[in-house]
Amino acid sequence: MEFAPDIPRWRQVAEIIRRRIADGTYAPRSRVPSVVQLTSEFGIANATAHKVLRALREEGLTYTEPGLGSFVAKRPAEDGDASE
């Protein structure tokens, strides 16, 4: 993968994962790539991958289950879904 030189890599990778969440590639409650998977897929350092996952978590897009990994958070519309 080729990165834009003027944008930090972690931001670019986070944007890719955001798009995958938005388009349903990663559905709510499904696992997002681990640090190892991110480093392998994007050729980034472990610290960069951790920064990606932290940013997504801080944005409320993902949550982390210790020992299990990071998962896509439920979308706001799902919380108040009247059909449940």
C-alpha positions in Angstrom: 0.0 0.0 0.0 1.2 3.5 -0.8 0.6 6.2 1.8 0.2 9.9 1.2 3.4 11.6 2.5 1.7 14.6 4.1 -0.8 12.6 6.3 0.3 10.5 9.3 0.1 6.8 8.4 -2.0 6.0 11.5 -4.6 8.5 10.3 -4.7 7.0 6.8 -5.1 3.4 8.2 -7.8 4.6 10.7 -9.7 6.1 7.8 -9.6 2.9 5.9 -10.9 1.0 8.9 -13.6 3.7 9.4 -14.8 3.2 5.8 -14.9 -0.6 6.3 -17.1 -0.1 9.4 -19.3 2.4 7.5 -19.8 0.1 4.5 -20.5 -3.0 6.6 -17.3 -4.8 5.8 -16.9 -5.0 9.6 -20.4 -5.4 11.0 -21.4 -4.3 14.5 -20.0 -6.6 17.2 -17.6 -8.2 14.7 -13.8 -8.2 15.3 -11.7 -5.6 13.7 -8.1 -6.4 12.7 -5.6 -7.0 15.5 -2.3 -5.1 15.8 -0.6 -8.1 14.1 -3.1 -8.1 11.3 -2.8 -4.3 10.8 1.0 -4.4 10.8 0.9 -7.2 8.2 -1.8 -5.7 5.9 -0.5 -2.1 5.9 3.2 -2.6 6.6 3.0 -0.3 9.7 4.8 -0.5 13.0 3.2 -2.0 16.1 3.0 1.4 17.8 1.3 2.8 14.7 -1.3 0.0 14.8 -1.9 0.6 18.5 -2.5 4.2 17.7 -5.1 3.3 15.0 -7.0 1.1 17.4 -6.9 3.7 20.2 -8.2 6.4 17.8 -11.1 4.2 16.7 -11.9 3.3 20.3 -11.8 7.0 21.4 -14.2 7.9 18.5 -16.6 5.3 19.8 -16.4 3.1 16.7 -14.9 0.2 18.5 -14.5 -1.3 21.9 -11.9 -3.6 23.3 -12.5 -6.8 25.3 -9.3 -7.6 27.2 -7.8 -10.9 26.0 -10.3 -11.1 23.1 -9.6 -8.2 20.8 -11.3 -5.1 19.4 -14.8 -5.1 18.1 -17.1 -2.8 16.1 -19.4 -0.9 18.5 -23.2 -0.9 17.9 -24.3 2.0 15.7 -26.4 4.6 17.6 -29.6 3.7 15.7 -29.3 0.2 17.0 -29.5 1.2 20.6 -33.0 2.7 20.3 -34.2 0.3 17.6 -38.0 0.0 18.3 -38.1 -3.4 16.5 -36.3 -5.2 19.3 
